[in-house]
C-alpha cells in the first residue's frame, strides 16, 4: 500500500529502523534490495556534524539507490540541532530528517541529555522539533519511546504534531524498561487515535505475521523493523509480500544465507576501509550463521579473521561442510 510522509511517496508499509552501528550504507542497500519502503540511517550526533567529526561524516554517506531515505539526528539543543539539520539537508539531501527522542543508551540519554531524555522535557522537545521544521524544507519526523519511567506518549505525540512534524514513530516501551518487557502495542493505537499525522509502529515485530497483526491492532500507517533483520534481511521481503498480497514467507536456505555473507562482505569492502569492513562483517556473519549446523564451530574462527580472503575461505569451507 502506497502512502506519504509530507510530499514523499513510500511504496509499502515496511520501514527499516535506525539501528546504531548497523544501518550503514551496505546494510541499507541490502534492505532496499529486499523491497524496504523507507530506509532509516543510523543516528548521528548534531555536535559530530558541527565539529566535522570524521566518523560522523562517514556515517552520513548515502546513495540514491537507498531512497526514500531518512537521516536520523540526535541532540539536546535547538540551536545545534538546527545547524546540523541544515548541514545534512544541504550536503546529503535526504528525503526527510528524523529526530531521535527515544534512544535509551546512557551516553546519549544521561550524559548527553538527548534521545529519550527529552521525554522528560516536553517543552525542549517541542522547541527542537519546531526549529528543525522551520529550518529545512523536507519533512521532519520524530521517533519516541512511550516515556522515560512512565508513559507520556500521548502528550509527546500532540506536541510533536503541533510543532509541525510530518510523522511520528512510536516504540512502546519506556526508557526504564529498555528492551526487558514486551512492547505495549496499545500505546501505538492510542497515539494513532490522538494525532492526524502518519504513525509508524515499532517493537517486537519478528515475523510478517507480527507486522500484519500490528497494523490490524493499532491502525498505524506502517511498521518499523529493527533487530529482527540482523542476519535475516529476508524478513523485510517477507513483510512486504505478506502485507501486499498475503504471500506466505518462504524458508531461507543455507545457501542463501552463505551467499548473503559474501554479498554483504563485498559491499562493506567497496565502501569502508578494510579494517572497518572486516570488523563489521565479523558481527554480521555471526548473525547470518545463527542456528545453522555446526555454526558454533566456525564463529570463533570468523572473529579471528583479518582479511576478506580469510573470511571467504572460511565460508567456502563451511559450504562444503553443509554439502552446499
C-alpha positions as CSV (number, residue, x, y, z in Angstrom):
1,X,0.0,0.0,0.0
2,X,1.5,3.4,-1.0
3,X,1.4,6.2,1.5
4,X,3.1,9.5,2.1
5,X,5.1,11.4,4.7
6,X,4.8,15.0,3.7
7,X,5.4,15.0,0.0
8,X,7.5,11.9,0.0
9,X,5.7,8.8,-1.5
10,X,6.5,5.5,0.0
11,X,5.7,2.3,-1.9
12,X,4.9,0.0,1.0
13,X,4.4,-0.1,4.8
14,X,7.8,-1.5,5.8
15,X,10.3,0.8,7.4
16,X,13.9,0.0,8.4
17,X,14.7,1.1,12.0
18,X,17.7,3.4,12.5
19,X,19.9,0.9,14.3
20,X,23.1,2.4,15.7
21,X,26.2,0.6,14.4
22,X,24.2,-1.4,11.9
23,X,22.4,0.8,9.4
24,X,25.3,1.8,7.3
25,X,25.0,2.2,3.5
26,X,25.9,-1.5,2.8
27,X,23.2,-2.8,5.2
28,X,20.7,-0.3,3.9
29,X,21.4,-1.4,0.3
30,X,20.5,-4.9,1.2
31,X,17.4,-3.7,2.9
32,X,16.4,-1.8,-0.2
33,X,17.0,-4.9,-2.4
34,X,14.6,-6.7,-0.2
35,X,12.0,-4.1,-1.0
36,X,12.0,-1.9,2.1
37,X,9.7,1.1,1.6
38,X,11.5,3.6,3.7
39,X,15.2,3.4,4.8
40,X,16.4,4.9,8.0
41,X,20.0,5.7,8.7
42,X,21.8,5.1,12.0
43,X,21.5,8.2,14.2
44,X,24.2,10.8,14.1
45,X,25.1,13.5,16.7
46,X,24.4,17.1,15.9
47,X,27.7,18.1,17.5
48,X,29.6,15.4,15.5
49,X,28.3,17.2,12.4
50,X,29.1,20.7,13.7
51,X,32.6,19.8,14.7
52,X,33.2,17.9,11.4
53,X,33.9,14.6,13.2
54,X,35.4,12.1,10.7
55,X,33.4,9.1,11.8
56,X,30.2,11.2,11.7
57,X,30.9,12.3,8.2
58,X,31.4,8.7,7.2
59,X,28.1,7.7,8.7
60,X,26.3,10.4,6.7
61,X,27.2,8.9,3.3
62,X,24.2,7.6,1.3
63,X,23.3,6.6,-2.2
64,X,20.4,7.5,-4.5
65,X,19.6,3.8,-4.6
66,X,18.6,3.9,-1.0
67,X,15.8,6.5,-1.5
68,X,13.5,7.4,0.0
69,X,15.8,7.7,2.9
70,X,15.5,9.4,6.3
71,X,18.6,10.7,8.2
72,X,18.2,10.4,11.9
73,X,19.7,13.0,14.1
74,X,20.1,13.4,17.9
75,X,21.0,16.3,20.2
76,X,19.8,18.4,23.1
77,X,20.0,21.9,21.9
78,X,17.6,23.6,19.4
79,X,20.5,25.7,18.1
80,X,22.9,22.9,17.3
81,X,20.0,20.6,16.0
82,X,19.0,23.3,13.5
83,X,22.6,23.9,12.4
84,X,23.2,20.1,11.9
85,X,19.9,19.6,10.2
86,X,20.6,22.4,7.7
87,X,24.1,20.9,7.0
88,X,22.5,17.4,6.4
89,X,20.0,18.9,4.0
90,X,22.5,21.0,2.1
91,X,25.2,18.3,1.8
92,X,23.4,14.9,1.9
93,X,19.9,15.9,0.7
94,X,18.0,13.1,2.4
95,X,14.3,12.8,1.7
96,X,13.5,13.6,5.3
97,X,15.1,14.2,8.7
98,X,14.2,12.2,11.8
99,X,14.7,13.5,15.3
100,X,15.6,10.9,17.9
101,X,13.6,11.3,21.1
102,X,13.9,7.6,22.1
103,X,17.5,6.4,22.4
104,X,17.9,4.8,25.8
105,X,21.7,4.4,26.0
106,X,23.4,6.1,28.8
107,X,25.9,8.0,26.7
108,X,23.1,9.7,24.8
109,X,20.3,9.9,27.3
110,X,22.2,10.5,30.6
111,X,25.5,12.1,29.6
112,X,24.2,14.0,26.6
113,X,20.6,14.7,27.8
114,X,19.4,13.8,24.3
115,X,17.4,10.9,22.9
116,X,14.9,9.6,25.5
117,X,16.0,12.3,28.0
118,X,13.9,14.7,26.0
119,X,10.8,12.7,27.1
120,X,11.4,14.3,30.5
121,X,11.4,17.8,29.0
122,X,8.5,18.1,26.5
123,X,8.9,21.9,26.2
124,X,12.5,21.5,24.9
125,X,11.5,18.6,22.6
126,X,8.8,20.8,21.2
127,X,11.2,23.7,20.6
128,X,13.7,21.4,18.9
129,X,11.1,20.0,16.5
130,X,9.7,23.5,15.8
131,X,13.2,24.9,15.0
132,X,14.2,22.0,12.7
133,X,10.8,22.1,10.9
134,X,11.3,25.8,10.3
135,X,14.9,25.3,9.1
136,X,14.7,22.5,6.5
137,X,12.3,22.2,3.5
138,X,12.0,18.4,3.8
139,X,9.6,16.5,6.1
140,X,10.7,16.2,9.7
141,X,9.7,13.1,11.6
142,X,10.2,12.1,15.2
143,X,10.9,8.7,16.9
144,X,9.9,8.4,20.5
145,X,9.6,5.8,23.3
146,X,6.5,5.7,25.3
147,X,8.1,7.7,28.1
148,X,11.1,7.9,30.4
149,X,9.9,6.0,33.5
150,X,6.2,6.5,33.0
151,X,4.1,6.7,29.9
152,X,3.6,10.2,28.4
153,X,3.5,9.2,24.7
154,X,0.1,10.9,24.1
155,X,1.4,14.3,25.4
156,X,4.6,14.0,23.4
157,X,2.7,13.0,20.2
158,X,0.4,16.0,20.5
159,X,3.3,18.4,21.0
160,X,5.2,16.8,18.1
161,X,2.3,17.2,15.8
162,X,1.7,20.8,16.9
163,X,5.4,21.5,16.3
164,X,5.0,20.6,12.6
165,X,6.3,17.1,12.4
166,X,5.1,15.1,9.4
167,X,5.1,11.7,11.1
168,X,5.9,10.0,14.3
169,X,7.3,6.6,15.2
170,X,6.4,5.0,18.5
171,X,8.4,2.4,20.3
172,X,6.0,1.4,23.1
173,X,8.5,0.8,25.9
174,X,9.8,3.4,28.4
175,X,13.4,4.2,28.7
176,X,13.5,2.5,32.1
177,X,12.1,-0.7,30.5
178,X,14.7,-0.7,27.8
179,X,14.0,-4.0,25.9
180,X,13.2,-6.1,29.0
181,X,9.4,-6.3,28.6
182,X,7.1,-6.9,25.7
183,X,6.2,-3.9,23.7
184,X,2.8,-2.5,24.6
185,X,1.2,-2.0,21.2
186,X,-1.9,-0.4,22.7
187,X,0.2,2.8,23.1
188,X,0.8,2.9,19.4
189,X,-3.0,2.5,18.9
190,X,-3.7,5.4,21.4
191,X,-1.2,7.7,19.6
192,X,-2.7,6.9,16.2
193,X,-6.1,7.8,17.6
194,X,-4.7,11.1,19.0
195,X,-2.9,12.6,16.0
196,X,-3.7,13.1,12.4
197,X,-0.1,12.7,11.0
198,X,1.1,9.2,10.0
199,X,2.1,6.9,12.8
200,X,4.8,4.2,12.4
201,X,4.7,1.3,14.9
202,X,7.9,-0.2,16.2
203,X,8.6,-3.1,18.6
204,X,8.5,-6.9,18.7
205,X,8.0,-7.5,15.0
206,X,9.8,-10.8,14.4
207,X,7.7,-12.2,11.6
208,X,5.5,-11.0,8.7
209,X,2.5,-12.2,10.8
210,X,3.5,-9.8,13.6
211,X,3.7,-7.0,11.1
212,X,0.1,-7.7,9.9
213,X,-1.1,-8.0,13.5
214,X,0.4,-4.7,14.5
215,X,-1.3,-2.9,11.6
216,X,-4.6,-4.6,12.4
217,X,-4.5,-4.0,16.2
218,X,-3.2,-0.4,16.2
219,X,-4.3,1.1,12.9
220,X,-0.8,2.5,12.4
221,X,0.2,3.6,8.9
222,X,3.4,1.5,8.7
223,X,5.6,-0.8,10.7
224,X,9.3,-0.4,11.5
225,X,11.5,-3.4,11.8
226,X,14.9,-3.4,13.6
227,X,16.8,-6.1,15.5
228,X,14.9,-8.9,13.8
229,X,16.6,-8.1,10.5
230,X,20.0,-8.9,11.9
231,X,21.1,-11.9,10.0
232,X,17.7,-12.0,8.4
233,X,17.1,-9.2,5.9
234,X,14.7,-11.6,4.2
235,X,12.2,-10.6,6.9
236,X,11.8,-7.3,5.1
237,X,10.8,-9.0,1.8
238,X,8.5,-11.4,3.7
239,X,6.7,-8.5,5.4
240,X,6.4,-6.5,2.1
241,X,4.9,-9.5,0.3
242,X,2.6,-10.6,3.1
243,X,1.2,-7.2,3.7
244,X,0.8,-6.6,-0.1
245,X,-0.9,-9.8,-1.1
246,X,-0.7,-12.3,1.9
247,X,2.1,-14.2,0.2
248,X,3.3,-16.8,2.8
249,X,7.0,-16.5,3.8
250,X,9.5,-18.8,2.1
251,X,12.1,-20.5,4.2
252,X,15.6,-19.0,3.7
253,X,18.0,-21.7,2.6
254,X,21.5,-22.4,3.9
255,X,22.9,-21.4,0.5
256,X,21.0,-18.0,0.5
257,X,22.5,-17.2,3.9
258,X,26.0,-18.1,2.9
259,X,25.8,-16.2,-0.3
260,X,24.4,-13.1,1.5
261,X,27.5,-13.2,3.7
262,X,29.6,-12.9,0.6
263,X,27.4,-10.1,-0.8
264,X,27.4,-8.1,2.4
265,X,31.2,-8.5,2.8
266,X,31.7,-7.2,-0.8
267,X,29.5,-4.2,-0.2
268,X,31.4,-3.3,3.0
269,X,34.8,-3.6,1.4
270,X,33.7,-1.4,-1.5
271,X,32.6,1.4,0.8
272,X,34.7,1.1,4.0
273,X,38.4,0.8,4.9
274,X,39.4,-2.8,5.2
275,X,39.9,-2.7,9.0
276,X,36.4,-1.3,9.5
277,X,34.8,-3.6,6.9
278,X,36.1,-6.8,8.4
279,X,35.2,-5.7,11.9
280,X,31.6,-5.0,10.9
281,X,31.4,-8.2,8.8
282,X,32.5,-10.5,11.6
283,X,29.5,-9.4,13.6
284,X,27.0,-9.7,10.7
285,X,28.4,-13.1,9.7
286,X,27.7,-14.4,13.2
287,X,24.1,-13.3,12.8
288,X,23.7,-14.8,9.4
289,X,25.0,-18.2,10.6
290,X,23.0,-18.3,13.8
291,X,21.2,-21.6,14.1
292,X,22.9,-23.4,11.2
293,X,24.6,-26.8,11.6
294,X,28.0,-26.6,13.4
295,X,27.9,-22.8,13.3
296,X,29.3,-22.7,16.8
297,X,32.5,-24.2,15.4
298,X,33.0,-21.6,12.7
299,X,32.0,-18.5,14.6
300,X,35.2,-18.3,16.7
301,X,37.3,-18.6,13.5
302,X,35.3,-15.8,11.9
303,X,36.0,-13.4,14.8
304,X,39.8,-14.1,14.2
305,X,39.8,-13.2,10.5
306,X,41.6,-10.1,9.5
307,X,41.1,-10.0,5.7
308,X,38.3,-10.6,3.2
309,X,40.1,-13.5,1.7
310,X,40.3,-15.3,5.1
311,X,36.6,-14.8,5.6
312,X,35.7,-16.0,2.2
313,X,37.9,-19.1,2.6
314,X,36.2,-19.9,5.9
315,X,32.8,-19.6,4.2
316,X,33.8,-21.8,1.3
317,X,35.0,-24.5,3.7
318,X,31.7,-24.2,5.7
319,X,29.7,-24.6,2.5
320,X,31.5,-27.9,1.9
321,X,30.6,-29.0,5.4
322,X,26.9,-28.2,4.7
323,X,27.2,-30.0,1.4
324,X,26.1,-26.8,-0.4
